[in-house]
Amino acid sequence: MSYKYGMAALNLEMPDIVPRTEFSVTGHYDLIKKLTGIDGTQPGKEAEACLAIMKNWEFSINWNVLINGQGLEKWATSMGHAVYAYGGSDRNDNIFSSFNSEEDVFNFDFYKNAGAINIDEYTQKFNQHYIDQQNFYSDIVNMSGVYTTCISGLIYMLGWDMLLACAAVDSKKFGDFSDRYCDWLSQFFNALAKSDVPVVMIHDDIVWTEGAFIHPDWYRKYVFPNYKKMFKLLIESGKKILYTSDGNYTEFIDDIADCGVNCFVLEPLTDMQYIADKYGKTHSFIGNADTRILLSGTKEDIYHEVKRCMDIGKKCPGFIMAVGNHIPSNTPVDNCLYYNDFYMELRKR
């Protein structure tokens, strides 16, 4: 009963096993074929393969969002993309910027250029997104949400080069641009708040591996106040808010908690022990085994990494296990199997 365990964790009810989710393993077709016999590379088999691994590995939560730059496609920047997905299907050598100068960014008017959205229409889109997932696999905690929240939205529009240039040239004007973006984006949060979706995912890659890439004071002036405004709509509608950021956001854990989230989703760089110690009785958290250990570690290394996570998380009612920075398709199949075996061995409380 995967849904039962996932909701128990989100409700801080201490299920008798640690539930789990995983990221990207649904595209690890060699692993899926090994476990289920289904070849996800064959025409029409991708969805079947995805569902098969979710059931085989007993997912309790399905990470998902709907909004990823909708309405701003005309102003998106392409930074290109290296190979990550199975067979290299995601490689992108088409690199371009939609903005020619920092002043173009500072003068951009979101409502004038992109216009207002139809909130009722997007409320229905959120509802349908959730219904589609329920129809695909109902015995799991499904969700909808927003990927391009604040910083991730700025990355989508500007790319890293222009974003960093704007922050360096005039941090206030860049902050004002960020405020205008979040004001425009709040329309989607309004629609999401009006929807029937009970659990929402808010994604925002606010940091790098080393942490903040702009002075922390800038985040506290321009990012987290906007979070509070947008998240308030979701909180008032009674939704569970799950929050994801890549990189190391340890220095901002308290700021994010203060914005009203219910659950932290984190990579291994963020200090899960700190979250467990300070928020382990009041918040859920998902993570944070290191994919690099699955990629190149020994069987013993993988066991100790799973045990590290379990030793931290088992004492906390809302802990959910995951490899925090994904299980890509180049991860050795045997190492994936070891990881799953150790999870199954150690998951009981």
FENBEL-V92290 format. One record per backbone hydrogen bond with DSSP energy under -0.5 kcal/mol. NH is the residue of the N-H (numbers start at 1). CO is the residue of the C=O. If there is no record, write none. Layout:
# FENBEL-V92290
nh co
NH CO
NH CO
This chain:
# FENBEL-V92290
nh co
5 1
6 2
7 3
8 4
9 5
10 6
11 7
12 9
13 8
15 317
18 347
19 17
19 319
21 321
27 24
28 25
29 27
32 28
33 29
34 30
35 31
36 32
37 32
37 33
38 32
40 38
42 39
45 42
49 45
50 46
51 47
52 48
53 49
54 50
55 51
56 52
57 53
58 55
59 54
60 20
61 20
62 141
63 61
66 145
67 145
68 66
72 69
75 72
76 73
77 156
78 96
79 77
80 94
81 92
88 85
89 86
91 88
92 81
95 93
96 78
105 101
106 102
107 103
108 105
110 108
113 109
114 110
115 110
115 111
119 117
122 118
123 119
124 120
125 121
126 122
127 123
128 124
129 125
130 126
131 127
132 128
133 129
134 130
135 131
136 132
137 133
140 138
141 60
142 140
144 199
146 201
147 67
148 67
149 147
149 203
150 148
152 149
154 150
155 151
156 152
157 153
158 154
159 155
162 158
163 159
164 160
165 161
166 162
167 163
168 164
169 165
170 166
174 170
175 171
176 172
177 173
178 174
179 175
180 176
181 177
182 178
183 179
184 180
185 181
186 182
187 184
188 185
189 185
190 186
191 187
192 188
193 189
194 190
195 191
195 192
200 240
201 144
202 200
202 242
203 146
203 201
204 244
206 204
208 211
211 208
218 215
219 215
220 216
221 217
222 218
223 219
224 219
227 223
228 224
229 225
230 226
231 227
232 228
233 229
233 230
234 230
235 231
236 232
237 233
238 235
239 234
240 198
242 200
242 240
243 263
244 202
245 265
248 208
249 247
252 249
253 250
256 252
257 253
258 254
259 255
259 256
260 257
261 256
262 241
263 241
264 284
265 243
266 286
267 245
270 267
272 270
275 271
276 272
277 273
278 274
279 275
280 276
282 279
283 279
284 262
285 318
286 264
287 320
289 322
291 289
293 290
294 290
295 291
296 292
297 293
302 298
303 299
304 300
305 301
306 302
307 303
308 304
309 305
310 306
311 307
312 308
313 309
314 310
316 313
318 280
319 316
320 285
321 19
322 287
324 289
324 322
325 289
326 323
327 23
329 84
331 328
336 332
337 333
338 334
339 335
340 336
341 337
342 338
343 339
344 340
345 341
346 342
347 343
349 16
